[in-house]
C-alpha cells in the first residue's frame, strides 16, 4: 500500500453545548454540532425552535424597505 495517500484518522469527539455526546471515527479530532439525535424533536418528542444563525432576522433586514422597488424589470 502507498504511504501518505490516506488522511490521518482520529477518534473524533462530538460536542453539543460543550458536552461530549458521542465518539466516532473521522478525519477531524473534534466536531461541534448544534443538533444531534439526542436533542432533535423527532427523537425526543419535544418541540424546540432552533435559530442560532438568526436567519429570520437576516432575511427581514435584507428585504425590508424599497428592496423590490429599486429593481428594474
PLY file of the C-alpha trace (Angstrom):
ply
format ascii 1.0
element vertex 73
property float x
property float y
property float z
element edge 72
property int vertex1
property int vertex2
end_header
0.00 0.00 0.00
1.23 3.51 -0.79
2.26 5.71 2.11
0.99 9.26 2.67
-2.11 8.78 0.48
-4.68 8.40 3.24
-5.74 11.19 5.62
-4.96 10.93 9.32
-7.76 9.14 11.18
-8.93 10.32 14.63
-11.25 9.01 17.31
-13.38 12.12 16.99
-15.32 13.57 19.94
-18.67 15.13 19.05
-19.68 18.08 21.26
-23.16 19.54 21.78
-23.42 22.60 24.06
-19.90 21.96 25.36
-20.69 18.38 26.36
-19.30 15.24 24.68
-22.27 13.31 23.30
-20.50 10.56 21.34
-17.24 9.44 19.78
-16.91 8.49 16.12
-14.13 7.95 13.61
-13.30 10.99 11.48
-10.55 12.96 9.77
-11.17 15.77 12.30
-10.25 15.49 16.01
-13.39 17.35 17.20
-16.86 18.20 15.88
-19.18 20.80 17.40
-22.82 20.31 16.41
-25.99 22.33 17.08
-28.46 19.47 16.64
-27.97 15.75 17.18
-30.35 12.84 17.71
-30.45 13.42 21.47
-31.74 16.98 21.01
-33.79 16.62 17.82
-37.60 16.84 18.27
-38.18 13.73 16.13
-36.28 11.54 18.61
-37.11 13.34 21.88
-40.77 14.17 21.24
-40.20 17.75 22.46
-40.59 20.81 20.25
-37.78 23.37 20.27
-37.16 26.33 17.97
-33.54 26.49 16.78
-32.44 29.70 15.06
-28.80 30.05 16.06
-27.83 31.93 12.92
-30.65 34.49 13.12
-31.82 33.59 9.62
-35.29 35.09 10.04
-33.95 38.46 11.19
-31.30 38.45 8.45
-33.97 37.80 5.81
-36.21 40.57 7.17
-33.34 43.09 7.22
-32.34 42.21 3.66
-35.82 42.58 2.15
-37.21 45.49 4.19
-37.99 48.89 2.75
-37.75 49.55 -1.00
-35.72 46.49 -1.94
-38.02 45.43 -4.78
-39.00 48.92 -5.92
-35.41 49.80 -6.93
-35.07 46.77 -9.23
-35.66 47.24 -12.95
-37.98 44.78 -14.68
0 1
1 2
2 3
3 4
4 5
5 6
6 7
7 8
8 9
9 10
10 11
11 12
12 13
13 14
14 15
15 16
16 17
17 18
18 19
19 20
20 21
21 22
22 23
23 24
24 25
25 26
26 27
27 28
28 29
29 30
30 31
31 32
32 33
33 34
34 35
35 36
36 37
37 38
38 39
39 40
40 41
41 42
42 43
43 44
44 45
45 46
46 47
47 48
48 49
49 50
50 51
51 52
52 53
53 54
54 55
55 56
56 57
57 58
58 59
59 60
60 61
61 62
62 63
63 64
64 65
65 66
66 67
67 68
68 69
69 70
70 71
71 72
